[in-house]
Amino acid sequence: MRNRRRRFTAAAIVFALGMLASGAFGVTWATFAATTSNSGNSFSANTDFQAPSVTGPVIDRSGDCSPNTTGYVKQGGAYFVYSNVTDSGNPSSGVSTVTADAHNVTTGQSSASMTTTGGPWTVAGTSYNYRSSSLTADNPLTAGSKSYSVAATDGHSNSTNASASVTVDNTVPSASDIQTTNKTGGTIGKPEQGDSITLTYSEPVETCSILSGWDGSSQVLYVQLTNGGGGNDTITFFSTVSPFPQLPMGSINLGRTDYTSGNVTFGGATSSTMVVSGNSIVVTLGTASAADTTAASTGTMTWTPSATATDRAGNACSTTAANESGAADKDF
């Protein structure tokens, strides 16, 4: 008799809670599939009805040096999937599983496990608490936009997912054009402080493949004008940090022998600088270390880029040379 009274009391409480919830919050029902008795007038229920939150799925290629670039891979390239996942509820039941569906990039990877081990990770200025293991893009893999998603489930089987896309780029960057600009009031044909050199690639390059940590904003460097010793004069580029390694921006053949009679470094009292503008790197000359000369006539520059420079997907630059576009002229 006492057990029947307790079951009746518990059922009445469930009925009352159901009526209260439907009146205050819309229709909310709890279904009990079995009965049991206990020694007290109490019962419990699952209070976590909310799925985890999944934000910011992003793909970043493995070994990417860029502090800012994400969302690019190449066929056969390694990459990670990142995301932020949090659970809610009152109280929360906790995140149970997080997986990435990247089958459009890597065949068979429709449920790649993601973990917090080793995290958090900062990518392009954002911190992420979940990351997949290193995955490898298919090879061959057609270029273009590929969709992927991240799914999360909590301890009470509530689940959700978020989608994003990554760009597959299989085309190697190359030299497109080389130009110089004489500063206002400068001497045409004479390299001097304030003159500029514009190296234009076929697509944006990964700036940190040129100089570690460089984000494309104004950056100091040394510019070396070298006498050809009977051949054409050349220009190369160097870091300002000891031991002053040459930067992988290739070399420029000036097409003439009379821009200098000796070697001149630009970047003394006034630094030489470089800055990214679209597909181009624009270099502005600083103070010259010695006097140079003025070209007597016109010529055509030739730029040979370096294979160390890469695009955002990690494709190494072609070393095929590009000639200065337009009619032959006095440069600088």
N, C-alpha and C positions, 0 to 999 in steps of 0.2 A: 504493500500500500504506500509506504514512504517513497520507494523508488518511482512508482507511477506518478506521485505528486511532483517529484523533482523533474521528471521528463515533461510533464504538463507545464510546469513553471518555465522550463527552458524553452519549450515550443512557443509559449506565450510571449516570452521576451523576444525571440526571433521574429515572430509575427509583428510585434510592436515596432521593432527596429526597421523592418521592411516597410511598414506603413509610414514611419517617420521619414525614412530616406526618400521614399517616393514622393512625399508631400513637399519636402524641403529642397530636394536636389534633382527632381525628375525621377524616372523609373530606375531603381537600383535593386536588384534581387540577389540573394545568396541561396544557392541550392545545396542541401545536405543530402549526400547519397547513402549515409548509414547512420545508425543510432548507437549510442553507448550510454552508460550511466557513470556518474562520478560521485564522490563522497561529499561534494560541496555544491552550493548553488552558483556555479560559475562556468564559463566556457570561453574559448578564444577563437579568433578568426584571422585570416590573412589580411593585413592592412595595406600591403604594397600592391596597388592596382596600376601603377604608372611604369611605362617602359623606360629603359635608360635613354639618356640623351646622347646622340652621336653628332659631333660637329667637326667641320673642317677636314674631311678626308682629303689627303694630298699625297701625290706620288713625287718622290725625289730620287734621282738616280744615285746609285751607290758610288761613293767617292766624289760626289759633287763638291767642288771647292767654293761654290758661290754662297754668299750669305743672304742672297735675295731671290735667286731663281729656283722655281719648282715647276713641275708640270710638263717636263720634257724627258723622253727616253728615245733610244734608238734600237733598231732590231738587234737582238743578241746582247743588249746592254743589261746590266744589273740595276735593280731599284728596290726601294722600300715603300710600303704603304704606311702612312701615319694617320692618326685620328685622336680626337679627344672624346672620351667616353666617361659619363658620370651617371650614377643611379639616383633615383628619388623615391619617395614613399614616406609613410609615417608609421613606423620607421622604414628605412630602405632595406631591401633584402640583399643588396650588393650585386655588383656586376659578376655574372657567371662566365659568359663566353663572349669574345669579340673575334670576328672573322672578316676577311676581305675577299670579295668576289672580283678577281682580276683575270677572268678567263678570256676576256677580249684582248688582253696583252700577253698572257702566258697560258697556253692551253692546259686545261685540267685544274687550274688554280681557281676554283669556284668557292672554296671555303678555307682560305689560308689563315691559319691561326695567328692572332695578334696578342702581344703580351706587354706588360709594364716592366719586365725585367730589363735592367740596364738603363731605364728612362729616368726622368723625362728627357726628350730630345727637342732641341730648338732648331727649327727649319724656317728660313726666311723671316726671322724675328718672332715666330710663334712657337710656344712650347706645346708639345704633344705628349700625352701619357701612355698611348698605345702605339706599337709598331710591329709590323710583320717581320719575318725573317727576310733575308735577301732573296729576291726573286729575279728570274732572268727572262727578259722578253723573248718571244719567239723569234727565230731567224730561219726563213724570211718572215717579215711582218710588214704589211702594207702601211705606208705613211698615212697620217691624218689623225683625227680625233677618235679616241677610244674611251668608252665609258667603263666605270668600275664602281663598286660600292663597298660600304662597311656596315656590317650588321652586328647588333649587340643584344644579349639576352641576360636578364637578371635572375636572381635566385628563385623567383616564383614564376619563371617562364614567360614574363612579359618581354616582348622583343620589338625592335625597330631597326631602321637602316637609313643611311644617307648616301647619295650618289654624287659622283664628280666625273671629270674627264681629264685625260692626259693626251698630249700631242706626241705622236711618233714622228720623228724627223730622221730620215736616213740619208739626207743629202749633205755632202761635205761642204763646208764654206770655202770660199775662194776669194782671191783678189779681184776687185771689180774696177777700181780706179785709183790713181794717185794724183794729187794736185797740190800746188803751193799758192799762197796768197801773200802779196806784198802789203806790209802795214801802210796805213795812211801817211803819206809824206816820206815813205822809205825809198831807198835806191833800188830800182828794178834791176834784177840780175845779181843782187848781192845779199846773201843770207845774213840777217841781222835781227837783233832783239825786236820782238813784236811780230815778225813774220810767222806764218803758220804753214803746217803740212797736214794734209787730210788724207788718211788711209781709209779707203772705203772697201768693205767686204760685201759679199753677196747676201749676207744675213747678219744679224747681231752675233757678236762673239761673246763667249763667257769671259768676262773681264778678269776674273781671278786666274784664268789660264795665262793671262799676260803678266800679271803681278799678283802674288798671293795677297788675299784680303781686299783687293781693289773692287769697289762697287760701281765704278764708272764715273764717279764724281771727279772733280779736279784733283789731279795727283802729280806730284813733282817727279821729274826724271832728268837724266842727262841726254843731250843730243850730240852725237859725234859726227862732225864733218871731216872726212879723211881724204887727203890728197892721194890721187890714184897712182902716183909715181910713174907717169907715162900713160896710164890708162885713165878711164873716167873717174871723176871724184864720186864719193859715196857718202851716204848717211846711214847711221845705225843708232840704236837707242839703248840706254843703260839705266839700271837702278841707281839711286842715290845712296843706297845702303851698302856699306863695306861687306864683301869685297867687290861691289859694283858690277854684278853680272849683267851680261847683255840681255835685254828683254826680248821675248819671242815675237817681235813685230817685223822680223825680216830685215831686209836691206834695200836701200834705194840707190840705183845707179842714176846719176844726174845727167848722163848723156853728153857731158862735156868735161874737159880737163882743167878749166880755168876758174872754178869757183873758189879755190884756195891753193896757196903754194905750200901750205903746211897743214897740220892737224889742229882743228879748232873744236873745243867743247863749249856748248851753250848750256848755261845753268849755274852761273856764278853768283854775283850779288843779287841778281834777279833770277829766280828759278825758271827753268823750262817746265811747262805743264802739259798734261794730256787729259782729255775729257771725252767721254762717249757722247755721240750725237747720232741717234738712230743706228744705222749700220756702220758708221764711221768712227774712227778715233782721230780727234783733232789735236795736233801737237803745236804749241806756241813756243817759239824760241825765247830763251832767257838771255842773260848777258854772255857775250862771247869771251873766251879765255885768251884769244889772240886775234889779230887782224886777219880778215879774209879778203878776197878779191871780188871783182865784178865780172860776170861772164860777158865776153865780147859779142856773143851772138846767141841765136836760139838753139834749143835742143829739146829732146824728148826723154823724159824720165821713165825708168822701168823699175817697178817694185816687185821683189820676190818675197812672198810671205813665209812665215815659219810654220811647220807642221805641229809645233807645240801648242799653238793657239787652237782652241776648239770652239764649237758652237754650243748652245745651251743644252743640247742632247748629248754632248761629248764626242761628236764627230771631229776628227783632226782636220785642220785646214789643209787644203791643197797647196803645194808649193809651186804651182804654175805661175809664172810671172805675168804681170799686167802692165801694159804701156799706158802712159799718160794719155787721156782722151783729149781731143781737140787738136788744133794746129800747133806745130812746134813754136815755142816761145821762150823768152827769157824767164826762168823760174825765180821766185822770191821777189 
